[in-house]
């Protein structure tokens, strides 16, 4: 399905997801996912199933990448259904792990919630980095694409400090190191975007932009990349918590004013944000 992304051209955003980019061995996966979603949310209750991320984008790496889906649910979502879906997916995962998919990640979104502000980030990703693979309903998602680069950075990285405090709590840090690393790397690239880098959805493309537009963060970026799949030491945890919190605070300054921070993070520029 072709999706109208409205003002995406202003930000040079192109949806790179294509059905023909999906490896042939993986083409049966959406049917498996559909069955599990129906078991959790009810037969005939799925409006559409979107496949997003690296596999339909064509940069999937077997053994290190997830398969990411979003199911649009026609009726409201009830308590307990998300947990049931996770249980169903756990039954399915070993089959696809044997074929190189690290994890099956499926998010259910109610039709009633598509236009809610708190869901805009999820819908933006559907509009710009996903393809509808199953379902007989069509959805116009263009409203979720921000008009400016600053608005996009805010959408993708707003509330970082709160996420950091939650993720670094003692009972969560051991299972969240990969997620924290990716979140922080995206936030660093968000600052690079405000300083002039173009929007990139591929994390493999971030480093060049960080090196050019936010060189003060290149060492931290490389550290996060190396630590993404490792168990963090107490020293790692303390270091990353402090540095990522600093990034969140810097982003908050950007979002709360019409000024932006230049490459030297100690210098607060007084010029208007340049898009």
Buried (B, 14 or more C-beta within 10 A) or exposed (E): EEBEBBEBEBBEBEBBBEEEBBEEEBEEBBEBBBEBBBBBBBEEBBBBBBBBBBBBBBBBEEEEBBBBBBBBBBEEBEEEBBEBBEEBBEEBBEEBEEEBBBEBBBBBBBBEBBEEEEBBBBBBBBBBBBBBBBBEEEBEBBBBBBEEBBBBBBBBBBEBBEBBEEBBEEEEBEEBBEEBBBBBBBBBBBBBBBBBBEBBBEBEBBBEBBBBBBEEBBEBBBBBBEBBEEEBEEEBBEBBBEBBBBBBEBBBEBBEEEBBBBBEBEEEBEEEBEB
